[in-house]
Amino acid sequence: MGQFDFLMDFLAGGISGAIAKTCTAPIERVKLIIQTQDANPRIISGEVPRYTGIGNCFTRVYSEQGLRAFWAGNGVNIIRYFPTQAFNFAFKDTIKALFPKYNAKDDFGKFFAVNVASGGLAGAGSLCIVYPLDYARTRLASDVGAGKKQFNGLVDCLTKTAKGPKGFLSLYNGFGVSVVGIIPFRGAYFGVNDTLNGLNPFQKERSVRGIASKFLCAQTAAICAAYVSYPFDTVRRRLQMQSEKPKADWKYSGTMNCFSTIVAEEGATALFKGAGANALRTVGSALVLVLYGEIQKILKA
């Protein structure tokens, strides 16, 4: 793959990601609030009442913080998501080119394995680069209630956290489980999508039927990826919620302790808190995959 093709993949991935994230920002914020509320000090202390579900969360965020609050941190999310998606797609195609090519109809097993491997490696590689921004997105989006905000923006969040017990590495709290989780997520996300598109007889059509079939493939891939990796995502978000605190105030001592504590105190289903909102959010993920292909065609025309 030449430098021009890599640049086109980078731009197509970033633009499609920014558009999709802006469209689904309200759903994503609700998902993050529900997912992290059991590790949020203001909710644990009773200062802010618990959110009882998706509808309750939407209603309270609107009444307490206003309509614009649903897009709080969206600028940071785009800053984070542009390089994340761009590197994911660019690395995926670059890494995929290093593997032997297999035909989906003649050698389905190897074709699927290559797609999963290239997608997983691309996701893990991009995460190393953008993890501090991912952390900041979690903290800014989970700032609840009508009172004073804990952080005054991206720079304030990163600065305060970097002064935590582990210094700069505080920004990478939960990184280990993120890497473990990103491999099945990206593997399923790209692998299932590429595999279904390889079997899609309307893949090359630019008609409504062609775009609809690609969206269906992408939506299936996004839902599969979301549920496969969701417990890992819950654990990393919980670990991120305590990054700037002294270790004596940490609720979870590490990844395995976080898994076991959540299951023991809240039940195994707690690992999937917010999964309903996340399923709705996968529409955005599917939109990313479809937009990426269409934008890539325009840029390379």
Secondary structure, 3 states (H helix, E strand, C coil): CCHHHHHHHHHHHHHHHHHHHHHHHHHHHHHHHHHHHHHCHHHHCCCCCCCCCHHHHHHHHHHHHCHHHHHCCHHHHHHHHHHHHHHHHHHHHHHHCCCCCCCCCCCHHHHHHHHHHHHHHHHHHHHHHHHHHHHHHHHHHCCCCCCCCCCCCHHHHHHHHHCCCCHHHHHHCCHHHHHHHHHHHHHHHHHHHHHHHHHCCCCCCCCHHHHHHHHHHHHHHHHHHHHHHHHHHHHHHHHHCCCCCCHHHCCCCCHHHHHHHHHHHHCHHHHHCCHHHHHHHHHHHHHHHHHHHHHHHHHCC
